[in-house]
Amino acid sequence: NVISKPALSIITSIGLEHTRILGDTIELIAGEKAGIIKKDCPVLIGKNAPFDVLERCAREKGASEVYQSDDLLGPDPKEGEEVGDYDAENSRIASAGLILLQFHMAQQSIDAGKQPKIMTPAEIEEGVKIRPPCRFEEMDIPTPVETDDGITTQKTVRVILDVAHNPQAMDYLLAKLRSNYPHSKDQRIVVGMSADKDLKYCTDILLEHLSNPNKLHLVEASHPRAASISSILEANPKLKESCYSQPQKDELNEAGRDASSVATQVKQALKLAAINNELLVICGS
């Protein structure tokens, strides 16, 4: 919102999140998210956002053009398939956005009497593969494990970091897990949430995915917006069989939060994942 003259506004997808602040329907939230749309600026709208609502907002705000990815890339060859990888849609939006930016930048170069620089489709495809941290970020973590005879060995645990923190994102994360690791039934999840999320719905999705509730580790971040362990348990009593720790007074920070919660549960989850040959997923707010 603070950028008054953006080159391009993109709204990728909208779910029922931040309902306390933005509204309790997709349409109301879309109207708030449309605040990034500015006069004389093109707008790109993802297929998982309400196009009619956002197009109307764009017209009211005087946006120059309104597009969807298919307008710039042609029909999606995977249209109609079950969602298995949200990265595919994100990549299409990013590719379409680059094409739009190049068109406008090329026009500016031509107007200035300069030769425009255009990326090839192959260069765009290579570029949009790059991801910021914690977007299904995969890593292998060496973890010490003590055997029955007292010998400590190193085992490697595959860890996936993902910022999924609402029901829609949780569904996408688990769909991508099933797609990328179809033979990995043994999984363990560490999750922390913000207090304004749908705690029961999100954790129900995770519990349904796991074979046992004790494979789910609950953490309480030290941030004031974080959901406390007690509030998560209150929202979903089935989580009482999960792994979590109730903080001691000397472990609380100035805000009254458990400063050790995340580190404790991540270490415990890593150790158990190493012992049981499990995939470890760390997600949430």
Residue pairs with C-beta under 8 A, 6 or more apart in sequence:
1 35
1 36
3 36
3 38
4 38
5 38
5 41
6 36
6 38
6 41
7 41
7 101
7 104
7 105
8 41
8 42
8 43
8 44
8 97
8 100
8 101
8 104
9 36
9 37
9 38
9 41
9 42
9 43
9 44
9 63
10 43
10 44
10 45
10 46
10 93
10 97
11 30
11 33
11 34
11 36
11 43
11 44
11 45
11 46
11 49
11 54
12 46
12 48
12 49
12 89
12 90
12 93
13 46
13 48
13 49
13 89
13 168
14 26
14 29
14 30
14 33
14 48
14 49
14 50
15 26
15 166
15 167
15 168
15 169
16 24
16 25
16 26
16 29
16 166
16 167
16 168
16 198
17 29
17 166
17 168
17 197
18 29
18 196
19 29
19 196
20 196
21 196
22 28
22 29
22 32
22 33
23 29
23 31
23 32
26 50
26 53
27 50
27 53
30 49
30 50
30 53
30 54
30 57
31 53
31 57
33 49
33 54
34 53
34 54
34 57
34 58
34 61
37 43
37 54
37 57
37 58
37 61
37 63
38 61
38 63
39 61
39 62
39 63
40 62
40 63
40 64
41 63
41 64
42 63
42 64
42 65
42 66
42 67
42 100
42 104
43 54
43 58
43 63
43 65
43 66
43 67
44 67
44 68
44 69
44 93
44 96
44 97
44 100
45 51
45 54
45 55
45 66
45 67
45 68
46 68
46 69
46 89
46 93
47 68
47 69
47 76
47 89
48 89
48 168
51 68
54 66
55 66
58 66
59 66
67 96
67 100
68 96
69 76
69 92
69 93
69 95
69 96
70 76
71 96
72 95
72 96
72 99
72 100
73 92
73 95
73 96
73 99
76 92
78 88
82 175
83 171
83 172
83 175
84 175
84 176
84 178
84 179
85 175
85 176
85 179
85 180
86 172
86 175
86 176
87 131
87 135
87 136
87 176
91 128
91 129
94 127
94 128
95 124
95 125
95 128
98 119
98 124
98 127
98 128
99 124
102 116
102 118
102 119
105 116
106 116
106 117
106 118
107 116
109 115
109 116
109 117
110 116
119 127
131 137
133 161
134 161
134 162
134 163
135 162
135 163
136 160
136 161
136 162
136 173
136 176
136 180
137 160
137 161
137 162
138 158
138 159
138 160
139 158
139 159
139 160
139 161
140 156
140 157
140 158
140 159
141 156
141 157
141 159
141 270
142 154
142 155
142 156
143 154
143 155
143 156
143 157
143 270
143 271
143 273
143 274
144 152
144 153
144 154
144 274
145 152
145 153
145 154
145 155
145 271
145 274
145 275
146 152
146 153
147 153
155 274
155 275
155 277
156 274
157 270
157 273
157 274
157 278
157 280
158 279
158 280
159 270
159 280
159 281
159 282
160 177
160 279
160 280
160 281
160 282
161 282
161 283
162 173
162 281
162 282
162 283
163 169
163 283
163 284
163 285
164 170
164 172
164 173
164 283
164 284
165 193
165 194
165 197
165 202
165 283
165 284
165 285
166 197
166 198
166 202
167 198
167 201
167 202
167 205
170 202
170 205
170 206
170 283
171 205
173 281
173 283
174 205
174 206
174 209
177 184
177 187
177 209
177 279
177 281
181 187
181 279
184 279
185 211
186 211
186 276
186 277
186 278
186 279
187 209
187 210
187 215
187 278
187 279
187 280
187 281
188 210
188 215
188 216
188 217
188 269
188 272
188 273
188 276
188 278
188 279
188 280
188 281
189 206
189 209
189 210
189 215
189 216
189 217
189 280
189 281
189 282
189 283
190 217
190 219
190 265
190 266
190 269
190 280
190 281
190 282
190 283
190 284
191 202
191 203
191 206
191 216
191 217
191 218
191 219
191 282
191 283
191 284
192 218
192 219
192 220
192 221
192 226
192 227
192 261
192 262
192 284
192 285
193 199
193 202
193 203
193 226
193 227
193 232
193 284
193 285
194 223
194 225
194 226
194 227
194 285
195 225
195 226
195 227
195 228
195 231
196 225
197 227
197 285
199 227
199 231
199 232
199 235
199 236
200 235
200 236
203 216
203 232
203 235
203 236
203 238
203 239
204 236
204 238
206 216
207 213
207 216
207 236
207 238
207 239
210 216
213 238
213 239
213 241
213 242
214 241
214 242
214 243
215 278
216 239
216 242
216 243
217 242
217 243
217 244
217 265
217 266
217 268
217 269
218 229
218 232
218 233
218 239
218 242
218 243
218 244
218 265
219 229
219 244
219 261
219 262
219 265
219 266
219 284
220 226
220 227
220 228
220 229
220 232
220 247
220 257
220 258
220 261
220 262
221 257
221 261
221 262
221 285
222 253
222 255
222 257
222 258
222 259
222 261
222 262
223 257
224 255
224 257
225 285
226 257
226 285
227 235
228 257
229 244
229 245
229 246
229 247
229 258
229 261
232 239
232 244
233 239
233 240
233 244
243 265
243 268
243 269
244 261
244 265
245 258
245 260
245 261
245 264
245 265
247 258
247 260
247 261
251 258
251 259
251 260
252 258
252 259
253 259
266 282
269 280
269 282
270 280
272 278
273 279
273 280
